[in-house]
Amino acid sequence: MIPRTESCRSEAEEVSVTTDHIRQSIDQAVSFLAEHSEKARYTDRPATAVVEGLRAEVTGQHGESLVSDMPRSVGGGGSAPTPGWFLRAAVAGCDATVIAMRAAAEGIELSTLEVTVTSESDDRGFLGMDDSLPAGPLQARTHVRIGADGVSPDTLRGIVEWAEVHSPVSDALRRAVPTTVDIEIA
């Protein structure tokens, strides 16, 4: 695993995140993994959900947390975004981050980067009304708005295309990730 620092920093500890800082950090991570390939594969940190009604509080081992809720129309309280929205947010956030990393690695200072993810779903699959329909989204679309002074559109497209292939969250959705479910009866 690439040596990581905890994400919970105080304002005084904030790192100045510049294109040069990102590029240097990526170079260090690549160099480290080239010398220590055995540390490249690791178990990701778990996320644990506890549900009350249809409101789920998801926590991580280092204090990470988020809350989701289902809409009132299916019995939720509508007090927070749905898990499906968090999925789209994860794709948008991960794609945007990898695009920014790739641009920085190429020494390009982006002036504009906005990633929007939309999807289309049919709730009949989710509600078990029609088993021929998937429970999840039928399709998804990612729209990237990107700009950089003095950088050609082809170069910017290349950055986005590279990032889309290397975005871990998008990759997980495009590929059938082997998944197991362990059930413990309490």
ChimeraX attribute file (.defattr): number of C-alpha atoms within 10 A of each C-alpha:
attribute: neighborCount
match mode: 1-to-1
recipient: residues
	/A:1	15
	/A:2	15
	/A:3	8
	/A:4	7
	/A:5	7
	/A:6	6
	/A:7	10
	/A:8	11
	/A:9	10
	/A:10	7
	/A:11	7
	/A:12	6
	/A:13	8
	/A:14	10
	/A:15	9
	/A:16	9
	/A:17	8
	/A:18	11
	/A:19	19
	/A:20	16
	/A:21	14
	/A:22	19
	/A:23	19
	/A:24	14
	/A:25	14
	/A:26	16
	/A:27	12
	/A:28	13
	/A:29	17
	/A:30	15
	/A:31	12
	/A:32	16
	/A:33	16
	/A:34	12
	/A:35	10
	/A:36	12
	/A:37	13
	/A:38	10
	/A:39	13
	/A:40	13
	/A:41	10
	/A:42	9
	/A:43	6
	/A:44	7
	/A:45	9
	/A:46	11
	/A:47	13
	/A:48	13
	/A:49	16
	/A:50	12
	/A:51	13
	/A:52	10
	/A:53	11
	/A:54	18
	/A:55	22
	/A:56	19
	/A:57	16
	/A:58	16
	/A:59	16
	/A:60	13
	/A:61	10
	/A:62	11
	/A:63	8
	/A:64	11
	/A:65	13
	/A:66	14
	/A:67	18
	/A:68	23
	/A:69	21
	/A:70	20
	/A:71	16
	/A:72	11
	/A:73	8
	/A:74	10
	/A:75	11
	/A:76	17
	/A:77	15
	/A:78	16
	/A:79	13
	/A:80	16
	/A:81	15
	/A:82	18
	/A:83	15
	/A:84	15
	/A:85	15
	/A:86	15
	/A:87	14
	/A:88	20
	/A:89	16
	/A:90	16
	/A:91	25
	/A:92	22
	/A:93	19
	/A:94	20
	/A:95	27
	/A:96	23
	/A:97	16
	/A:98	20
	/A:99	27
	/A:100	22
	/A:101	20
	/A:102	21
	/A:103	23
	/A:104	20
	/A:105	19
	/A:106	14
	/A:107	13
	/A:108	21
	/A:109	18
	/A:110	17
	/A:111	9
	/A:112	11
	/A:113	14
	/A:114	13
	/A:115	18
	/A:116	16
	/A:117	18
	/A:118	15
	/A:119	14
	/A:120	11
	/A:121	16
	/A:122	14
	/A:123	15
	/A:124	14
	/A:125	17
	/A:126	15
	/A:127	11
	/A:128	12
	/A:129	10
	/A:130	13
	/A:131	11
	/A:132	9
	/A:133	16
	/A:134	15
	/A:135	16
	/A:136	14
	/A:137	16
	/A:138	12
	/A:139	9
	/A:140	12
	/A:141	11
	/A:142	15
	/A:143	11
	/A:144	18
	/A:145	12
	/A:146	19
	/A:147	17
	/A:148	16
	/A:149	10
	/A:150	8
	/A:151	12
	/A:152	11
	/A:153	12
	/A:154	9
	/A:155	14
	/A:156	19
	/A:157	14
	/A:158	15
	/A:159	20
	/A:160	22
	/A:161	12
	/A:162	14
	/A:163	22
	/A:164	20
	/A:165	13
	/A:166	16
	/A:167	19
	/A:168	16
	/A:169	17
	/A:170	19
	/A:171	14
	/A:172	12
	/A:173	12
	/A:174	10
	/A:175	8
	/A:176	8
	/A:177	9
	/A:178	6
	/A:179	5
	/A:180	6
	/A:181	5
	/A:182	4
	/A:183	6
	/A:184	5
	/A:185	3
	/A:186	3
